[in-house]
Amino acid sequence: MDHQPRRPKLPLPVLLLGGLALAGVAAGVVSFSSTSSGPAGAPPPAGPAVTVATPASRTITDWSEYTGQFAAVDYVEIRARVNGYLTEVHFTDGQLVNKGDLLFVIDPRPYEIALASARAKLDQAMGTKEYAKRQLSRAGELHRKEFVAESTLDQRTEESRGAGATVEAARAAVRDAELNLQFTRVTAPISGRIGAKQVSIGNLVTGGPTVASPTLLSTIVSQDPIHVTFDLTEADYLAQAKRGNAVGTPVQLRLMSETGWPREGKLDFVDNQIDKGTGTIRARAVLANAEGQVPSGAFGRVRLATSVPYTSLMVPDTAIVTDQARKLVMTVKDGTVVPKPVVLGPKDGELRVIRDGLAPDDQVIINGLMRARPGAKVSAQPGKIE
């Protein structure tokens, strides 16, 4: 009988240690597996946070803006109407003057002498006329008694008529002399702001009907009201024409240094034809300028309504993105970013009019737009468009 060798028996403590080691390895495997896989059915990680809001609804009016230039309603050049030396100036450069205020005085003495001479000639002519009238009366009486020939009566008649014409000429000379004397006192023809004097006291000025270029003394521009002229585009003009006569349409204005639209006026003139070169038509508005704050010649902005008031959806201008030639608004639906092409209107403050492409209940992304990608999941937080 063959005897197989017996395996040596291990002591009991060694067997116990080996069992514990195997159990530890098994426990480690189980623990590692539980940490790496996680429990079944857990929700996926949340997307980036964005703020959404429904479009604002507001009643607005479409406006078109233009650059205009303010101009005085009345502008007058003060020029000498008679010759003479300037003797007096009765204003300060740049001050406000009223119609009829005395501005300049030209030496009146030569014209006082001319008026006295003209009046003396008138007296002389009137005496001659009276004498000729009496002579005609006597000749008529003698002619009826046949003591004077017919030719003598005709002569007396012509003398009387000539004397009457001489009197009328003398009267005209007196009026001319009075007018020239009046012209030596130069008064303001309109109320407004006067410019700087162009001639100092003691200088010789020239004027009168025979002078081609009378001496310029100063200028006056009216202050209140004031005009502003600007050019309407053909499209805007035709839009205004469809609504009726543009004259009388309200406009809003501001100076280049002003914000908002603090001034109001109305159209008082539209030209009669469109410029062939520019495709625009000249328009003019008038506005109050009681305090003279708007200077003539200044530039400003003019805003003209091109539609009747209507209700429109609006979103912040910063919520609009550009995709080549399209304008898009990012919306969120069921946690997913959905881009929507939109048709834009004018800007009103910080908001932009959306003419087409949005619904009143769309959730528009107004904050966090850089974290939103079309088709991506996001975490939408409610907000509001102010």
C-alpha positions in Angstrom: 0.0 0.0 0.0 1.3 3.3 -1.1 1.4 6.0 1.4 0.9 9.6 0.2 2.6 12.3 2.1 0.6 14.2 4.5 0.3 17.9 4.3 1.5 19.6 7.4 -1.3 21.0 9.5 -1.2 24.7 10.1 -1.8 26.0 13.4 -5.2 27.4 14.2 -4.1 31.1 14.6 -2.7 31.1 11.1 -5.9 29.9 9.6 -7.9 32.6 11.4 -5.6 35.4 10.1 -5.9 34.2 6.5 -9.7 34.3 6.7 -9.7 37.7 8.0 -7.5 39.0 5.2 -9.7 37.6 2.5 -12.8 39.1 4.2 -11.0 42.5 4.2 -10.2 42.4 0.5 -13.8 41.5 -0.3 -15.1 44.4 1.8 -12.7 46.8 0.1 -13.9 45.8 -3.3 -17.5 46.3 -2.3 -16.7 49.7 -0.8 -14.9 50.9 -3.9 -17.7 49.8 -6.2 -20.3 51.6 -4.1 -18.3 54.9 -4.2 -17.7 55.0 -8.0 -21.2 54.1 -9.4 -23.6 56.0 -7.1 -27.2 55.1 -6.4 -29.4 54.4 -9.4 -31.9 57.1 -10.7 -30.0 60.2 -9.4 -30.8 63.6 -11.3 -28.1 64.9 -13.7 -26.1 68.0 -12.7 -27.9 71.4 -13.1 -27.0 73.8 -16.0 -25.6 77.3 -15.6 -27.9 79.8 -14.0 -29.6 82.5 -16.1 -32.3 85.1 -15.4 -35.4 85.0 -17.5 -38.5 87.3 -17.8 -41.5 87.8 -20.0 -41.3 90.7 -22.5 -42.5 94.1 -21.3 -45.7 95.5 -22.9 -45.8 99.2 -23.4 -47.6 101.8 -25.5 -45.1 103.6 -27.6 -44.7 105.9 -30.6 -42.2 105.6 -33.3 -39.9 108.6 -33.7 -37.4 109.8 -36.3 -34.5 112.0 -35.2 -32.7 114.6 -37.3 -30.0 117.2 -36.8 -31.3 120.7 -37.2 -30.0 124.3 -36.9 -31.7 127.0 -35.0 -32.3 130.3 -36.8 -33.9 133.6 -35.8 -37.3 134.3 -37.2 -36.2 137.8 -38.0 -32.8 139.0 -38.9 -32.1 142.7 -39.8 -28.9 144.5 -40.9 -28.9 148.0 -39.6 -27.4 150.2 -42.4 -27.1 154.0 -42.8 -29.8 155.6 -45.0 -28.1 159.0 -45.1 -24.6 160.3 -45.4 -22.9 161.9 -42.4 -20.6 161.6 -39.4 -21.7 159.2 -36.6 -22.1 161.2 -33.4 -23.9 158.9 -30.9 -24.2 155.2 -30.0 -27.0 154.3 -27.6 -26.5 150.6 -26.9 -24.1 148.1 -25.5 -22.9 145.4 -27.8 -25.0 142.2 -27.4 -27.8 143.7 -25.4 -31.5 143.1 -25.9 -33.3 146.0 -27.6 -37.0 146.8 -28.2 -38.5 147.9 -31.4 -38.2 151.7 -31.7 -35.2 152.1 -29.3 -32.6 154.7 -30.5 -29.4 153.0 -31.6 -27.3 155.5 -33.6 -27.3 159.3 -34.3 -25.8 160.7 -37.5 -25.0 164.4 -37.5 -28.4 166.0 -38.1 -27.4 169.6 -38.7 -27.0 169.4 -42.5 -30.4 167.9 -42.8 -32.0 170.4 -40.5 -30.7 173.1 -42.8 -32.0 171.3 -45.8 -35.5 171.0 -44.2 -35.6 174.7 -43.4 -34.6 175.5 -47.0 -37.3 173.2 -48.4 -40.0 174.8 -46.1 -39.0 178.2 -47.3 -39.3 177.2 -50.9 -42.7 175.8 -50.1 -43.8 179.1 -48.7 -42.5 180.9 -51.8 -44.3 178.5 -54.1 -47.5 178.9 -52.2 -47.2 182.7 -52.5 -46.7 182.4 -56.2 -49.7 180.1 -56.5 -51.9 182.6 -54.7 -50.7 185.4 -57.0 -51.3 183.3 -60.1 -54.8 182.4 -58.8 -55.7 186.1 -58.4 -54.3 186.9 -61.8 -56.5 184.2 -63.3 -59.5 185.5 -61.5 -59.0 189.0 -62.9 -58.4 187.8 -66.4 -61.5 185.8 -66.3 -63.6 188.8 -65.2 -62.0 191.1 -67.9 -62.5 188.4 -70.5 -66.3 188.3 -69.7 -66.3 192.0 -70.4 -64.3 191.5 -73.5 -61.4 193.7 -72.2 -58.9 190.8 -72.4 -58.1 188.6 -75.3 -58.6 184.8 -75.2 -54.9 184.2 -75.3 -54.3 186.2 -72.2 -56.8 184.2 -70.3 -55.1 181.0 -71.5 -51.8 182.3 -70.3 -53.1 183.1 -66.8 -54.7 179.7 -66.6 -51.4 178.0 -67.4 -49.5 180.2 -64.9 -51.9 179.2 -62.2 -51.6 175.5 -63.0 -47.8 175.8 -63.0 -47.8 177.5 -59.7 -49.9 174.7 -58.2 -47.5 172.1 -59.5 -44.6 174.1 -58.0 -46.3 174.0 -54.7 -46.7 170.2 -54.8 -43.0 169.8 -55.8 -42.0 172.0 -52.8 -44.2 169.9 -50.5 -42.5 166.8 -51.8 -39.1 168.4 -51.1 -40.2 169.1 -47.6 -41.3 165.5 -47.0 -38.0 164.3 -48.4 -36.0 166.6 -46.1 -38.1 165.6 -43.1 -37.4 161.9 -44.0 -33.7 162.4 -44.3 -33.6 164.3 -41.0 -35.5 161.3 -39.4 -33.0 158.9 -40.9 -30.2 160.6 -38.9 -31.8 158.9 -35.8 -31.4 155.2 -36.4 -33.9 153.1 -34.3 -34.4 149.4 -33.9 -36.8 148.0 -36.5 -37.5 144.9 -34.4 -37.1 143.6 -30.9 -34.2 141.2 -30.3 -30.5 140.9 -29.5 -28.2 143.4 -31.2 -24.7 142.6 -32.3 -21.5 144.5 -32.0 -21.4 148.0 -33.5 -19.5 148.0 -36.8 -18.7 151.8 -36.8 -17.3 153.9 -34.0 -18.3 157.5 -33.2 -16.6 160.0 -35.5 -16.6 157.9 -38.6 -18.2 158.9 -41.8 -21.1 156.7 -42.9 -22.7 156.6 -46.3 -26.3 155.8 -47.3 -29.2 156.9 -49.5 -30.9 155.7 -52.6 -27.9 156.4 -54.8 -25.4 154.4 -52.7 -24.9 150.9 -53.9 -23.6 149.5 -50.5 -24.7 151.6 -47.5 -22.5 151.4 -44.4 -23.4 148.4 -42.1 -23.8 149.7 -38.5 -24.9 146.5 -36.7 -27.3 143.6 -36.8 -30.4 142.5 -34.8 -31.8 139.0 -34.5 -35.1 138.2 -32.9 -35.2 135.9 -29.8 -38.7 134.7 -29.2 -39.9 132.6 -31.0 -37.1 130.9 -32.8 -37.0 128.5 -35.9 -35.2 125.2 -36.3 -34.6 123.9 -39.9 -33.9 120.3 -40.7 -34.2 117.9 -43.7 -36.9 115.2 -43.7 -36.2 111.9 -45.5 -38.5 111.1 -48.4 -39.9 108.1 -46.5 -40.7 110.1 -43.4 -42.2 112.9 -45.5 -44.5 110.4 -47.3 -45.4 108.8 -44.0 -46.4 112.2 -42.7 -48.3 113.0 -45.9 -50.4 109.9 -45.5 -51.5 111.1 -42.0 -52.5 114.5 -43.4 -50.9 118.0 -43.6 -47.6 117.9 -41.8 -47.8 121.6 -40.8 -48.8 121.8 -37.2 -47.3 118.4 -36.2 -45.7 118.5 -32.8 -41.9 118.0 -32.6 -39.5 117.5 -29.7 -36.2 119.3 -29.5 -33.0 119.6 -27.6 -29.6 121.3 -27.8 -26.5 119.3 -28.3 -25.6 119.9 -24.6 -29.0 118.7 -23.3 -30.3 115.2 -22.5 -33.8 114.0 -23.0 -36.3 116.2 -25.0 -36.9 119.2 -22.8 -38.3 121.5 -25.6 -41.4 121.3 -27.7 -42.4 123.0 -30.9 -44.4 122.4 -34.0 -43.8 122.3 -37.8 -44.8 125.5 -39.4 -43.3 125.0 -42.9 -42.5 122.1 -45.3 -40.9 122.9 -48.7 -42.7 122.4 -51.9 -40.4 119.8 -53.5 -37.9 117.0 -52.6 -34.3 117.8 -53.3 -33.2 115.6 -56.3 -29.7 115.3 -55.1 -30.2 114.3 -51.5 -33.7 112.8 -51.6 -34.8 115.0 -48.6 -37.2 117.9 -48.2 -36.5 121.0 -46.0 -38.8 121.4 -43.0 -39.0 124.0 -40.3 -40.4 124.1 -36.8 -41.0 127.0 -34.5 -40.6 126.9 -30.7 -40.8 129.3 -27.8 -37.6 131.0 -26.6 -38.8 133.4 -24.0 -35.5 133.5 -22.0 -33.3 133.5 -25.1 -31.5 130.3 -24.0 -31.4 128.9 -27.6 -29.0 131.0 -29.6 -29.5 131.6 -33.3 -27.1 129.4 -35.4 -26.8 126.6 -32.8 -27.2 123.0 -33.8 -29.7 120.6 -32.1 -31.6 117.4 -32.4 -35.2 117.2 -33.6 -37.6 114.3 -32.9 -40.7 113.8 -35.1 -43.4 111.2 -34.5 -43.7 108.8 -37.5 -46.6 106.7 -36.1 -49.6 106.8 -33.9 -49.3 105.3 -30.4 -49.4 101.5 -30.4 -48.7 98.6 -27.9 -45.6 96.6 -28.4 -43.4 94.0 -26.7 -40.0 95.2 -25.5 -36.9 93.6 -24.2 -33.6 95.0 -23.0 -31.3 95.9 -25.9 -28.6 93.8 -24.2 -30.8 90.7 -24.5 -30.5 90.8 -28.4 -27.7 88.8 -30.1 -26.6 89.0 -33.7 -26.2 85.9 -35.9 -24.8 87.2 -39.2 -27.7 89.1 -40.7 -30.3 87.9 -38.2 -31.2 89.3 -34.8 -32.0 86.7 -32.1 -33.5 86.6 -28.6 -32.6 83.6 -26.4 -35.5 82.1 -24.6 -35.8 79.1 -22.2 -38.4 76.4 -22.7 -38.4 73.3 -20.4 -35.0 74.2 -19.2 -33.5 74.3 -22.7 -32.2 77.4 -24.5 -34.3 78.1 -27.6 -33.1 81.0 -30.0 -35.9 83.0 -31.7 -35.3 85.3 -34.7 -37.0 88.6 -34.2 -37.7 91.8 -36.1 -36.5 94.8 -34.3 -38.1 98.3 -34.0 -36.7 101.5 -32.5 -35.1 101.8 -29.2 -36.9 103.5 -26.3 -34.5 104.2 -23.4 -32.8 100.9 -22.6 -35.5 98.8 -24.2 -35.9 97.7 -27.8 -39.2 97.3 -29.6 -39.8 93.8 -30.9 -42.1 94.0 -34.0 -42.3 90.2 -34.6 -40.9 86.9 -33.4 -41.8 86.9 -29.7 -44.9 85.9 -27.8 -46.1 87.6 -24.6 -45.4 84.5 -22.5 -41.9 83.7 -23.8 -39.2 83.4 -21.2 -36.4 85.7 -22.4 -32.9 85.5 -21.0 -32.1 88.9 -19.7 -29.0 88.0 -17.6 -26.4 85.4 -18.1 -26.6 85.4 -21.8 -22.9 84.5 -22.2 -23.6 81.2 -20.4 -26.5 80.3 -22.7 -26.0 78.2 -25.8 -28.7 77.1 -28.2 -30.0 73.7 -27.1 -28.1 73.7 -23.8 -29.7 73.1 -20.5 -29.8 76.0 -18.1 -31.2 76.8 -14.7 -33.7 79.6 -15.1 -34.2 82.1 -12.4 -37.3 84.4 -12.6 -36.6 88.1 -13.1 -38.4 91.2 -14.4 -37.9 93.7 -17.2 -38.0 97.2 -15.7 
